[in-house]
Amino acid sequence: MAEMASSKVGCSLKIYEAKANHLSPAVVAALVGSVVIQIRINLRYQLFVKAYDIEFLVDEIITPEFVTHVTVPLDFLLSGLSMMIVSKALAKLKVDAKVIDYSSPRIANFVVNMAKLRGIAVLDFITVAEISTNKIDYIREEEFDRISRTLNLENVHSSIDNSLLVMQNVKSEDQSS
């Protein structure tokens, strides 16, 4: 039996700390008692036909980098709620569930470890999480056949429409003569 379309999702994650010196003094004042996580997301999407021993790329989309900031109160870091905050932030950005499951605990653990290591000096730093996702969808035999039938029907309709248009043009030319 032929398979329907299937997907693969891959993710790479790079987490590091950076000086928070690019934040304005007003933002820093508002963030007292909180940690900032900068999330940088790159998405690459590919659509392949993989049917009848043929595989070819139909489309590839690479999005521009999207950057957002998440603020986590220090109290939440120690209570273990930081993973929930990161997960919710990624979910709001419509990040794939597998990427959320993979990234959230790693980002949260990094932030907690930095807070423990740096203490109050953690406010001078931000955590940067660079998430690169690669989603690949495959069109398999069954889906390929369905699309082919649809395209063939559209071609039949298009041919009929063109024939009718030609007949109308011939009629109107006959009437004008």
N, C-alpha and C positions, 0 to 999 in steps of 0.2 A: 504494500500500500504506500502511496506517495505521501510525503510530508507536506504540511502547510508551511508558511513562512516561519522562520525561526530567527532568534536574535542572540547576539553575544554582547556583553558589556564588559569593558576593561577599564581599569582605573589606575593611575599612578598618583602618588601623593608625596609631596615634599613639604616638610614642616620645619620652620626655623624661626628664630627670634630676630627682630630688627629694632633699632633705636626708634623711639616714638617721637623723635625731634621734628618730624614733619607735621605733627598735629599742632593746631593753633592753641595758644594758651587758654582760650575760652573752652575749647573741647577738652583739654587736659583737666581743667577745673571741674567740668561737668562729669568727668570720668573718675573722680577721686573715689577710691574704694572699688574700682572695677578694672577688669583686664580687657584689652581690645584684641579681637582676633580679626585679621584681615583675610578674607577668603577670595582667592583668585581662581576663577574657573575657565577652563578651555574645553570646548566640546568639538569632537570630530565625529561626524555621522557618515556612514557609508551604506549604500544599498547595492547588493549583489544579486544577480540571477545565478543560481546554482542548481541547474536542472539538466537532465539528460547528458551527463558527463561534460557539460559546458559551464564555465564560470566566468562571468564578466561583471565589471563594475558599471552600474547604471548611473549612480550619482554619488557625489561626495560633497559634504558641506563642512566647512571649518569655521566655527563662529569666532568673532573677536573675543578677546579676553574680557570677562566680566569681573568686576571687583566690588566687593561689599564688605562692610564692617559689622561685626557682632560684638556687643558688649556683654561681658559676663561679670556680675558682681562677685567680689572676692568671697563673700559668704557662701555663694552657690558653688564655688570651686571646692571648698572643703566639705560641703554636704553631699557631693556626688551628683549634683544636678547639672553640672556643666555639659555632660554628654547629651542630656535632653535638650538643652538650649542650642547646642550645635546642630543636633538632628533636626530640630524645628526650623532653624535658620536655613538649612540645606533643603528641607522639604518645601519651604516657601519659595525657593528658587527653582522648584520643579526638577531637582536633581534626581536621577534614577535611584530607586530604593536600595539596590545593591551597592551603589556608591555611598549612599548615606550610611548603610550598615558597616561598610569597610572604613570609611573616613572618620565618622563621628567619635568612636572610642579613641582612636589614635590622636586626633586633634585635642580632645578633652584631656587625655592623659598627659600630653605634652604641656598643655597650659597648666595643669595641676602641678606637674613636676617643676616647671619654671617658677611658679608661685612659691612652692616650698623652698626651692633653691635660693631665690632672690629675696623672698620676704616682701616688705613694702617697696623695695626697689623695683619690683616687677612692674610698677606703674610707669617706669621709664622705658619700658619695652612693649612692643606688640608682637603677637604671634602671627606669623604669615603661613597660611596653608594654601599651597598651590595644588589644585586638583585638575588633572587632565583626564578626561573621559573619552573613550572611543566606543561608540555603539555601532554594531554592524548588524544589519537586517539582511536575511537571505530569503529570496523568493525561490521556493522549491517547485517540483514538478506540478503538483495539483494547483497551486496558485498561478504558476506560469500558464497552465492550460486554461484556467478561468480567464485570465487577462487576455490571452490570445483569442478566445472565443468572443470576448467583449469587443476587442479591436476589430475582429472580422465582421461582427454585426454592425459596428459603426461604419466600416468601409462599405458594406452593403447599403446601409441607409444613405450614406453620402452619395453613392452611385445613383440610387433612386432619385434623390433630391436633385442631383445634377441633370439627370435625364428629364425630369419634370421641368426644370428650368429651361433646358434647350427646347422642349416641346412648346413651352409658353412663348419663348422668343420667336419660334417659327410661326406660331399662330398669330402673334401680334404683327409680324412682318407681312403675313398673308392678308390680314385685315387692312393694313395701311396701303397695300397695293391697289 
